[in-house]
């Protein structure tokens, strides 16, 4: 990792002279506020002679600039000293704020969490619950959440452009990420409730061989598209794909319009729109594991807190029996 300074910070700032000046600031500010060396020395719990040397050293480091006029009953701050006192207060406040910010980030109370998710996660209650609870528990953490395809999430995760991904899992990348199983989706058939096949409790691929089908779009998930084609081929069925859809809601609308029957994943059957029913497809054995992924070795405390919250929410959702 490079340790060079950002281009906006002049190199001459990070010098030993700067550090020598800064170490005198608390002593200077005490004298500026007390207007008396004796009282300032008592406040700092040091000898007055040592404090005088500190002020003299600071004046010399600044280019022999007089900061105080010595008077019989104390000292009077000069105009240059007044301006410096304003700057010193601002600098010391910024240092304290930097300390607090660093502590908040280290403890996971501040920072940034970038969460991406596939459409399937929106139909699972765990994600909305976690996002809402995380915002409530850690209001100073900036939480960004946005939808992406599973492939795009993996690429963004590898490029360190997101921190947590909720994807359709792929065994091929098992060594690249840490992962937590969220659940498994299965394909079902979405069709109008007055369609002849709606009278069946379940359908087979042969039942829908001649039906116009609404199919998950290739551009959204090319691997899934190919796996589905292969699953149909294995049963000797050639799907009649009339529209490729990128979201379940679109499939619902098109099915309602009788454009075709939708092959979709739907984790929550109770969210099916009026006039649409779901039927299982008994011989389409294509489970879709959903996992949460994050980078191996990520030491961010705030991301750990998000992951822990997901774990707890999944445990609560499963219930005491762990079902």
ABEGO torsion letter per residue (X at the ends): XBABBBAABBAAABBAAAAAAAAAAAAAAAAAAAGBAAAAAAAAGBBAAAAAAAAAAAAAAAGGBBABBBBAAEBBBBAAAAAAAAAAAAAAAAAAAAAAAAAAAAAGABEBBBBBBBAAAAABAAAAAAAAAAAAABAABBBBBBBBBAAAAAAAAAAGABABBBBBBBAAAAAABBBBBAEBBBBBBBBBAABAAAABABBBAAAAAABBBBBBBAAABAAAAAAAAAAAAAAGBBBBBABBBABAAAAAAAAAAGABBBBBBBABAAABBBGBBBBBBAABBBBBBBBBBBBBGBABAAAAAAAAAAAAAAAAAAEAAGX
